Amino acid sequence: MFTRLAIFFGVSAVVLAAHKLGHYLVGRWVVGIPADEIRVVVTSLPQYVALWDDNGWRSPAAFEAYLTAYHRHDPELDRLPAYLAAGELAQTLAVVGFAGLGVASGAVIVAQSAILFSAMLVGYHLFADLGSNLHLGHPTGDFSGLWYYSPVVAILAFLLVMLPHAVLYAVFI
C-alpha cells in the first residue's frame, strides 16, 4: 500500500512539474522571455509561472499586471496561445510517456497514477479557472486565458488535452 502511494505521489510530482516546465520553456524559447524575467513558483498554491516587470514578480492571479509583463515580450500577442496551452500540453505528453513506461515496464500503477492525477489536475484547472473567471470577471488561468484570446483555440487545446486522457483512462483504469 505504501509503495503504491509513493508511486502515485512521485508520478504526480513529475506530471505537475511537466505542466509548469511547459509554460516556462515556451516562455523562454518561443516567446523569448529572458531567464531572469521568468520563474516557476512552487512555494505557493496554486503553483505558477511568474513574470518580472519593473515593479517585481507578477502572478497570473494579478491578470492586468501579468499581461502587461507578458506583453513586453510579445507585443502582438502572437505567441500567447502557445504560452497558455504549453502547460496542459506538456502535462499530457508526460502522461502519455508514463503510460508507455508503465506498459513497457509492466508497472501499470505508473500509468494509472499519471492518468488519474493528470485528470484531476486538468479538472481542477478547468473548474477553478472557470469559477475564478466568473467571480473576478477576467481570465485567471490557462483555459480562461485561451478562451479570452480565442474560443476556437481554447476548444482545440481542450480537445488535444482531453482526447489522450480519455483514451488512456479507458485503457488503463
Sequence and secondary structure as in RCSB ss.txt:
>XXXX:A:sequence
MFTRLAIFFGVSAVVLAAHKLGHYLVGRWVVGIPADEIRVVVTSLPQYVALWDDNGWRSPAAFEAYLTAYHRHDP
ELDRLPAYLAAGELAQTLAVVGFAGLGVASGAVIVAQSAILFSAMLVGYHLFADLGSNLHLGHPTGDFSGLWYYS
PVVAILAFLLVMLPHAVLYAVFI
>XXXX:A:secstr
 HHHHHHHHHHHHHHHHHHHHHHHHHIIIII   GGGEEEE SSSS EEEEEETTEEE TTSHHHHHHHHHTT T
T TTHHHHHHHHHHHHHHHHHHHHHHHHHHT HHHHHHHHHHHHHHHHHHHHHHHHHHHHHSS  SHHHHHHHH 
HHHHHHHHHHHHHHHHHHHHHH 
